[in-house]
Amino acid sequence: SEPASSVLASSPVSTDTPKYGGVLKIISNPMPPNIGWPVGIVSGFGGSGVSQECFETLLRGNKNGDIVPWLAESYQVADDLKSITFTLRKGVKFTDGSDFNAEVAKWNLDLFIKAKVEPYWASVDIIDDYTIRVNFTGWQSTLPMTFAECNATAPMVSKVAFEKNGLEWMKANPVGTGPFKFVSFKQDVSLKWEKNPDYWVKGKPYLDGIEYTFMTDPMTIKMAMQLGEADMLFTAGGKAAADYASLGLTVKIVMEDNCHLAGDTANADSPWANQKVREAVEYAIDREGIATALGHGFWQAPYQVPPRASTAYDPAFTLGRKYDPEKAKQLLVEAGYPDGFKTTIIVFPNDALKDVTVVMQADLAKVGIQTELQFPDFGKWVTYMGSGSSPENSALLTTVPRYEVNFIGGIQFILNMLGKSWQRPPELTQAYQTVLNAPAQDIKLIRAVTDIMTRESLLIPICEGGTDRITQPYVVAGYDERALLLFWNREDVWLNK
């Protein structure tokens, strides 16, 4: 196959000429004690999203779902899909001044292989000083993403720093190739970075530094933003985002998940096993009304499984079932439930969903479906997921995150996490296997999987969910510019003041 393009994933975030200088002050939740040893980070805190200021990977994903070179100048997937060869950039140095080359790249990747973090990585061969080949035990179309940003991201760290200082030092002192150098970390208090003057991307970064202050109290956080003591924070959307917007702050919200009803479809005796019943439920719920009343101006009514902020989302989608209570009643008669039925809806532990469920309950009652709402704590909730089962004749109201922008991670979540009570028809699992077997990620194949869920009404989208970033008006920074929302390009950020 042809080598991938060598165009950088980074891109301008403003048409204005960037200004140099200033320190970006971010309010964040506390970080874990390990901020510098990626193999130990991958199991928590959203993967290696920690220390992005200095950690970089061989590849990067972009908002279009493409996987493009980064620390690798180019990459080539073998025709037999058994390996990927990376041509590494020359002249890249770690923040301790040591060189990035094939030996160091292999050492880093071998750490992840030894830890069995990436099950399809088998071995790494050095071809020459700036070329490596990673061999696979098998193929999945998601494999190139494992060298970019994912839940087990493998950034390059300094081998020299490890050999000089040891593992415990590395955990508290990140040494990468990125635009910023580590200054200090006080757990639960602060994390500080300064500009890397030797960064390999010429002319960047623009900022002199980035400082995190760790806070958890909403009122304290809001006051800090109002007083201009901080420049940026992230929230879970909804009313909080609307409140910050009313203060004149800039809100960028990304609708990266939908909340769905997943019924007891695997149990033949459950009403949810009848497709006409599921379609009736879908027609009965006024999703436009929910979005208008409860979305704080951010939501749209969802009618397809992929969230709006994924490339799998189809703007020309025609399979959705819009609000039609008379159609819902007709389908219930055809399904053998002319007087409706009783069911239980178990709600994911998220306070934002409580108002949604009350509206949904009222809509279903209008067509004869009487629902009992249950609000379990998270410990109880997880017993219904994965290898667990939900009670007979119940439905889970659950969020489905997109994970990476092409939504393959979202499909994996659906198939692996919705529990044994949710039906997985052979047609669905075969379509998903076709996605994985493809030589590259293919949006048409991904949509074919989610279209099956819609046609059979296996998942019923109810409302959107999003993550937002709040900034002062003078902050110029991209958002949702990479494959995972957790990742954003620090080297491109500047302060327009």
C-alpha positions as CSV (number, residue, x, y, z in Angstrom):
1,S,0.0,0.0,0.0
2,E,1.0,3.6,-0.5
3,P,2.6,5.5,2.4
4,A,0.2,7.7,4.3
5,S,0.4,11.5,3.8
6,S,3.1,13.3,5.7
7,V,0.8,16.3,6.4
8,L,0.8,17.2,10.1
9,A,-2.4,16.7,12.0
10,S,-2.0,20.1,13.6
11,S,-3.9,23.0,12.0
12,P,-4.5,26.7,12.6
13,V,-7.3,27.4,15.0
14,S,-7.9,31.1,14.0
15,T,-7.6,33.2,10.9
16,D,-5.9,35.9,13.0
17,T,-2.1,36.0,13.3
18,P,-1.2,34.2,16.5
19,K,0.4,36.1,19.3
20,Y,3.3,34.7,21.4
21,G,3.5,34.8,25.1
22,G,1.2,34.4,28.1
23,V,0.4,31.4,30.4
24,L,-2.8,29.5,29.9
25,K,-4.5,28.8,33.3
26,I,-6.7,25.8,33.4
27,I,-9.1,24.6,36.1
28,S,-9.1,20.8,36.2
29,N,-10.2,17.9,38.4
30,P,-7.2,16.4,40.3
31,M,-4.8,14.1,38.3
32,P,-3.5,10.7,39.4
33,P,0.0,10.5,41.1
34,N,1.5,9.0,38.0
35,I,1.8,11.6,35.3
36,G,5.0,10.6,33.6
37,W,5.0,6.8,33.0
38,P,2.5,6.0,30.3
39,V,2.4,2.2,30.8
40,G,1.1,2.8,34.3
41,I,-1.4,5.5,33.2
42,V,-3.4,3.6,30.5
43,S,-5.7,1.8,32.9
44,G,-7.1,5.0,34.3
45,F,-7.9,8.7,33.9
46,G,-9.1,8.2,30.3
47,G,-5.8,6.7,29.1
48,S,-2.7,8.7,28.4
49,G,-4.6,12.0,28.1
50,V,-2.4,13.0,31.1
51,S,0.6,15.1,30.3
52,Q,-0.3,15.9,26.7
53,E,1.7,19.0,27.1
54,C,4.9,16.9,26.6
55,F,3.7,13.5,25.5
56,E,3.4,12.8,21.7
57,T,2.7,9.7,19.7
58,L,3.9,8.2,16.3
59,L,0.5,9.1,14.7
60,R,-2.4,11.4,15.4
61,G,-6.1,11.2,14.6
62,N,-7.9,14.2,13.2
63,K,-11.5,15.4,13.4
64,N,-12.2,13.8,10.0
65,G,-11.4,10.3,11.3
66,D,-8.1,10.1,9.5
67,I,-4.9,8.7,11.1
68,V,-2.0,10.9,10.0
69,P,1.8,11.0,10.8
70,W,3.2,12.9,13.8
71,L,6.4,11.7,15.3
72,A,6.5,9.3,12.4
73,E,7.1,11.1,9.1
74,S,5.1,8.5,7.3
75,Y,3.7,5.0,7.8
76,Q,2.8,2.1,5.6
77,V,0.5,-0.8,6.3
78,A,1.8,-4.0,4.8
79,D,-0.3,-5.5,1.9
80,D,-0.8,-8.6,4.0
81,L,-1.9,-6.5,7.0
82,K,0.6,-8.2,9.2
83,S,2.7,-5.2,10.1
84,I,3.0,-1.4,9.9
85,T,6.3,0.3,9.0
86,F,7.0,3.7,10.4
87,T,9.6,6.2,9.1
88,L,10.5,8.4,12.0
89,R,11.1,12.1,11.9
90,K,14.8,13.1,12.2
91,G,15.9,15.9,14.5
92,V,13.3,15.4,17.2
93,K,14.6,15.6,20.8
94,F,13.1,14.9,24.2
95,T,12.8,17.8,26.7
96,D,16.0,16.4,28.4
97,G,17.9,16.9,25.2
98,S,18.2,13.2,24.2
99,D,17.4,12.0,20.7
100,F,14.3,10.3,19.4
101,N,15.1,7.5,17.0
102,A,14.3,3.9,16.2
103,E,16.0,2.4,19.2
104,V,14.0,4.7,21.6
105,A,10.7,4.1,19.7
106,K,11.2,0.3,19.9
107,W,12.0,0.5,23.6
108,N,8.8,2.5,24.2
109,L,6.6,0.1,22.2
110,D,8.2,-3.0,23.8
111,L,7.1,-1.7,27.2
112,F,3.5,-1.8,26.0
113,I,3.9,-5.2,24.5
114,K,5.5,-6.6,27.6
115,A,2.6,-5.1,29.7
116,K,0.1,-6.8,27.2
117,V,-1.6,-3.4,26.8
118,E,-2.1,-3.9,23.0
119,P,-3.1,-7.5,22.3
120,Y,-2.4,-7.3,18.6
121,W,1.1,-5.9,18.9
122,A,3.6,-8.9,18.6
123,S,7.1,-7.4,18.2
124,V,9.1,-4.5,16.9
125,D,11.9,-4.7,14.4
126,I,14.5,-1.9,13.8
127,I,15.0,-1.5,10.0
128,D,17.5,1.4,10.3
129,D,18.2,4.3,12.7
130,Y,14.9,6.0,11.8
131,T,12.7,3.1,10.6
132,I,10.8,0.5,12.6
133,R,8.3,-2.2,11.8
134,V,5.6,-3.3,14.2
135,N,4.4,-6.9,13.6
136,F,0.9,-8.0,14.5
137,T,-0.7,-11.2,15.8
138,G,-3.8,-10.4,13.7
139,W,-5.5,-7.5,12.0
140,Q,-8.2,-5.1,13.0
141,S,-9.0,-1.8,11.2
142,T,-8.6,-0.1,14.5
143,L,-4.8,-0.9,14.8
144,P,-3.4,2.3,13.3
145,M,-5.4,4.2,15.9
146,T,-3.4,2.4,18.6
147,F,-0.4,4.4,17.6
148,A,-2.3,7.6,17.9
149,E,-4.7,8.7,20.6
150,C,-6.9,5.9,22.2
151,N,-7.6,4.6,25.7
152,A,-4.2,3.0,25.8
153,T,-2.1,5.6,24.0
154,A,1.6,4.9,23.7
155,P,3.5,8.2,23.7
156,M,7.2,8.3,23.4
157,V,9.2,9.0,26.6
158,S,12.9,9.4,27.1
159,K,14.9,6.2,27.5
160,V,17.9,8.2,28.7
161,A,15.8,9.8,31.4
162,F,14.6,6.4,32.6
163,E,18.0,4.9,32.6
164,K,19.4,7.8,34.5
165,N,16.6,8.4,37.1
166,G,14.6,5.2,37.4
167,L,10.9,4.4,37.3
168,E,9.6,6.3,40.4
169,W,11.3,9.5,39.2
170,M,9.7,9.1,35.8
171,K,6.2,8.8,37.2
172,A,6.5,12.3,38.7
173,N,8.6,13.9,36.0
174,P,7.2,13.6,32.5
175,V,9.9,13.7,29.7
176,G,8.5,13.7,26.2
177,T,9.0,15.4,22.9
178,G,6.1,17.8,23.1
179,P,5.7,21.6,23.1
180,F,6.1,22.1,26.8
181,K,8.5,21.1,29.5
182,F,7.6,19.8,33.0
183,V,8.1,22.3,35.8
184,S,6.3,21.0,38.9
185,F,3.4,18.9,40.1
186,K,1.7,19.1,43.5
187,Q,-1.0,16.4,43.7
188,D,-4.5,17.8,44.3
189,V,-3.0,21.4,44.0
190,S,-1.3,22.3,40.7
191,L,0.6,21.2,37.6
192,K,2.9,23.6,35.7
193,W,4.6,23.5,32.3
194,E,6.9,25.9,30.5
195,K,7.6,26.4,26.8
196,N,9.9,23.9,25.2
197,P,12.2,26.2,23.2
198,D,13.6,23.3,21.2
199,Y,10.2,21.9,20.1
200,W,10.5,20.2,16.7
201,V,7.5,22.0,15.1
202,K,9.0,25.3,14.0
203,G,7.4,28.4,15.4
204,K,5.4,26.6,18.1
205,P,4.2,26.7,20.8
206,Y,2.8,30.2,21.2
207,L,2.3,30.1,24.9
208,D,5.0,30.6,27.5
209,G,3.4,28.0,29.7
210,I,0.4,26.2,30.9
211,E,-0.7,25.9,34.5
212,Y,-3.4,23.7,36.0
213,T,-5.1,24.4,39.3
214,F,-7.1,21.4,40.7
215,M,-10.6,22.3,42.0
216,T,-13.8,20.4,42.5
217,D,-16.2,22.9,44.2
218,P,-18.5,24.3,41.5
219,M,-19.0,27.7,43.2
220,T,-15.3,28.2,43.7
221,I,-14.7,27.3,40.0
222,K,-17.4,29.6,38.8
223,M,-16.0,32.5,40.9
224,A,-12.5,31.9,39.5
225,M,-13.7,32.2,36.0
226,Q,-15.9,35.2,36.7
227,L,-12.9,37.1,38.2
228,G,-10.6,36.2,35.3
229,E,-8.4,34.1,37.6
230,A,-8.6,31.2,35.2
231,D,-8.8,30.9,31.4
232,M,-10.3,27.5,30.7
233,L,-12.3,24.7,32.3
234,F,-14.3,21.7,31.1
235,T,-17.8,20.7,32.2
236,A,-20.4,18.1,31.4
237,G,-22.6,20.4,29.5
238,G,-26.3,21.3,30.1
239,K,-27.3,24.0,32.5
240,A,-23.7,24.7,33.7
241,A,-22.6,25.5,30.1
242,A,-25.6,27.7,29.6
243,D,-24.9,29.6,32.9
244,Y,-21.3,30.2,31.8
245,A,-22.4,31.4,28.4
246,S,-24.7,33.9,30.1
247,L,-21.6,35.4,31.8
248,G,-20.1,36.2,28.5
249,L,-17.6,33.3,28.5
250,T,-17.0,31.3,25.3
251,V,-18.7,27.8,25.3
252,K,-17.8,25.1,22.8
253,I,-19.9,22.0,23.3
254,V,-19.3,18.7,21.5
255,M,-22.3,16.3,21.3
256,E,-20.2,13.1,21.7
257,D,-22.8,10.7,23.1
258,N,-26.5,9.8,22.8
259,C,-28.6,8.4,25.6
260,H,-30.5,5.3,24.5
261,L,-33.2,2.9,25.7
262,A,-31.8,-0.7,25.5
263,G,-34.7,-3.1,26.2
264,D,-34.8,-6.7,27.5
265,T,-34.7,-8.0,23.9
266,A,-32.9,-11.3,24.6
267,N,-35.8,-12.6,26.7
268,A,-38.5,-14.0,24.4
269,D,-41.2,-13.5,27.0
270,S,-40.5,-9.8,27.4
271,P,-42.6,-7.3,25.4
272,W,-39.3,-5.7,24.5
273,A,-38.4,-8.8,22.4
274,N,-41.2,-7.8,20.0
275,Q,-39.9,-5.3,17.4
276,K,-43.3,-3.7,17.0
277,V,-43.3,-2.9,20.7
278,R,-39.9,-1.3,20.4
279,E,-41.0,0.8,17.4
280,A,-44.1,1.8,19.3
281,V,-41.9,3.1,22.2
282,E,-39.8,5.0,19.7
283,Y,-42.9,6.7,18.1
284,A,-44.3,7.4,21.5
285,I,-41.5,9.6,22.8
286,D,-41.4,13.3,21.8
287,R,-37.7,13.8,21.5
288,E,-38.1,17.2,19.9
289,G,-39.9,18.3,23.0
290,I,-37.3,16.9,25.3
291,A,-34.5,18.6,23.4
292,T,-36.3,22.0,23.4
293,A,-37.4,21.8,27.1
294,L,-34.3,20.3,28.6
295,G,-31.4,20.9,26.2
296,H,-30.6,24.5,27.3
297,G,-30.3,25.5,23.6
298,F,-27.6,22.8,22.9
299,W,-29.5,19.6,22.2
300,Q,-31.1,18.4,19.0
301,A,-33.5,15.4,18.9
302,P,-31.5,12.2,18.1
303,Y,-32.9,9.7,15.6
304,Q,-29.8,7.6,14.9
305,V,-27.3,5.7,17.0
306,P,-24.1,7.6,16.2
307,P,-23.9,10.9,18.1
308,R,-23.8,14.2,16.2
309,A,-20.1,14.7,16.8
310,S,-19.0,11.5,15.1
311,T,-18.1,11.0,11.4
312,A,-20.6,8.0,11.5
313,Y,-23.5,10.5,12.0
314,D,-25.4,10.8,8.7
315,P,-26.9,14.2,8.1
316,A,-29.1,12.6,5.4
317,F,-30.4,9.8,7.7
318,T,-33.9,8.6,6.8
319,L,-34.4,5.5,9.1
320,G,-35.5,7.4,12.2
321,R,-38.9,7.2,13.7
322,K,-40.3,10.6,14.7
323,Y,-43.0,11.4,17.3
324,D,-46.3,9.8,16.3
325,P,-48.4,8.6,19.3
326,E,-51.2,7.3,17.1
327,K,-48.7,5.2,15.1
328,A,-47.4,3.9,18.5
329,K,-50.9,2.9,19.6
330,Q,-51.5,1.1,16.3
331,L,-48.2,-0.9,16.6
332,L,-49.1,-1.9,20.2
333,V,-52.4,-3.3,18.9
334,E,-50.5,-5.2,16.2
335,A,-48.0,-6.5,18.7
336,G,-50.8,-7.9,20.9
337,Y,-50.8,-5.2,23.6
338,P,-53.9,-3.1,22.8
339,D,-54.0,-1.9,26.4
340,G,-50.3,-1.3,26.6
341,F,-48.1,-3.0,29.2
342,K,-46.0,-2.4,32.3
343,T,-42.3,-2.2,32.3
344,T,-39.3,-0.9,34.3
345,I,-36.8,1.6,33.1
346,I,-33.4,1.6,34.9
347,V,-31.6,4.9,34.5
348,F,-27.9,5.5,34.3
349,P,-26.6,7.4,37.4
350,N,-26.6,10.9,36.0
351,D,-28.7,13.6,37.6
352,A,-29.1,15.3,34.2
353,L,-31.2,12.3,33.0
354,K,-33.8,12.5,35.8
355,D,-35.9,15.2,34.2
356,V,-35.6,13.4,30.8
357,T,-37.0,10.2,32.3
358,V,-40.0,12.0,33.8
359,V,-41.0,13.5,30.4
360,M,-40.4,10.1,28.8
361,Q,-42.5,8.3,31.4
362,A,-45.4,10.7,30.7
363,D,-45.1,10.3,26.9
364,L,-45.2,6.5,27.2
365,A,-48.2,6.6,29.6
366,K,-50.2,8.4,26.9
367,V,-50.0,5.3,24.7
368,G,-50.7,2.9,27.5
369,I,-47.1,1.9,28.5
370,Q,-46.8,2.2,32.3
371,T,-43.3,2.6,33.5
372,E,-41.6,2.3,36.9
373,L,-38.4,4.4,37.0
374,Q,-35.4,3.1,39.0
375,F,-32.3,5.2,39.8
376,P,-29.6,2.8,41.0
377,D,-26.2,3.9,42.3
378,F,-23.2,3.2,40.1
379,G,-22.3,0.0,41.9
380,K,-25.7,-1.5,41.2
381,W,-25.7,-0.1,37.6
382,V,-22.6,-2.0,36.6
383,T,-24.2,-5.3,37.6
384,Y,-26.6,-4.9,34.6
385,M,-23.8,-4.2,32.2
386,G,-21.1,-6.4,30.6
387,S,-21.6,-10.0,31.7
388,G,-24.5,-9.0,33.9
389,S,-28.3,-9.0,33.1
390,S,-31.0,-6.6,33.8
391,P,-34.4,-7.7,35.3
392,E,-37.0,-9.3,33.0
393,N,-39.2,-6.8,31.1
394,S,-37.0,-3.9,31.8
395,A,-35.0,-1.4,29.7
396,L,-31.7,0.4,30.5
397,L,-31.6,4.1,29.8
398,T,-27.8,4.4,29.1
399,T,-25.4,6.8,27.6
400,V,-23.3,5.5,24.7
401,P,-20.1,7.5,24.3
402,R,-18.6,7.8,20.8
403,Y,-15.0,7.4,22.2
404,E,-13.0,8.0,19.0
405,V,-14.6,10.2,16.3
406,N,-15.4,7.3,13.8
407,F,-17.6,5.7,16.5
408,I,-16.0,2.2,16.4
409,G,-15.3,2.6,20.1
410,G,-19.0,3.4,20.6
411,I,-20.0,0.2,18.8
412,Q,-17.6,-1.8,20.9
413,F,-19.2,-0.3,24.0
414,I,-22.6,-1.3,22.8
415,L,-21.7,-4.8,21.9
416,N,-19.5,-5.5,24.9
417,M,-21.2,-3.5,27.7
418,L,-25.0,-3.6,27.3
419,G,-25.3,-6.9,29.2
420,K,-26.8,-10.3,28.4
421,S,-30.4,-9.0,28.3
422,W,-29.7,-7.0,25.1
423,Q,-30.0,-9.0,21.9
424,R,-27.1,-9.2,19.4
425,P,-28.5,-10.6,16.2
426,P,-26.1,-12.6,14.0
427,E,-26.5,-9.9,11.3
428,L,-25.3,-7.3,13.7
429,T,-22.2,-9.1,14.9
430,Q,-21.3,-10.1,11.3
431,A,-21.5,-6.5,10.2
432,Y,-19.3,-5.4,13.0
433,Q,-16.8,-8.1,12.2
434,T,-16.7,-6.7,8.6
435,V,-15.8,-3.3,10.1
436,L,-12.8,-4.9,11.9
437,N,-11.7,-7.0,9.0
438,A,-11.5,-4.1,6.6
439,P,-8.0,-2.8,5.7
440,A,-8.9,0.6,7.0
441,Q,-11.8,2.3,8.9
442,D,-14.7,2.7,6.5
443,I,-17.6,5.0,7.5
444,K,-20.0,3.1,5.2
445,L,-19.3,-0.1,7.0
446,I,-19.6,1.5,10.4
447,R,-23.0,3.0,9.4
448,A,-24.1,-0.4,8.2
449,V,-23.7,-1.7,11.8
450,T,-25.6,1.2,13.4
451,D,-28.3,1.1,10.7
452,I,-29.2,-2.5,11.8
453,M,-29.7,-1.3,15.3
454,T,-32.0,1.4,14.0
455,R,-34.0,-0.7,11.6
456,E,-34.7,-3.3,14.3
457,S,-35.2,-0.6,17.0
458,L,-32.6,-2.4,19.2
459,L,-31.4,0.9,20.5
460,I,-33.8,3.9,20.9
461,P,-32.0,7.2,21.1
462,I,-33.7,9.6,23.6
463,C,-31.5,12.6,24.1
464,E,-28.0,14.0,23.4
465,G,-25.1,14.4,25.8
466,G,-22.1,16.5,25.4
467,T,-18.9,17.7,26.9
468,D,-18.0,21.4,26.8
469,R,-15.1,23.6,27.2
470,I,-15.5,27.1,28.8
471,T,-12.9,29.7,28.0
472,Q,-12.3,33.4,28.4
473,P,-13.1,35.2,25.1
474,Y,-9.4,35.9,24.4
475,V,-8.4,32.2,24.4
476,V,-7.8,30.9,20.9
477,A,-7.8,27.1,21.0
478,G,-9.1,24.2,18.9
479,Y,-11.6,21.7,20.4
480,D,-12.6,18.3,19.0
481,E,-9.8,18.5,16.6
482,R,-8.4,15.0,17.3
483,A,-9.7,11.5,17.2
484,L,-10.7,11.6,20.9
485,L,-12.2,14.6,22.6
486,L,-9.7,14.2,25.5
487,F,-6.9,15.2,23.2
488,W,-6.4,18.8,21.9
489,N,-3.4,20.5,20.4
490,R,-1.6,22.6,23.1
491,E,1.0,23.8,20.6
492,D,-1.6,25.8,18.7
493,V,-3.2,27.6,21.6
494,W,-2.6,31.4,22.0
495,L,-4.0,34.3,23.9
496,N,-5.5,37.1,21.9
497,K,-4.8,39.9,24.4
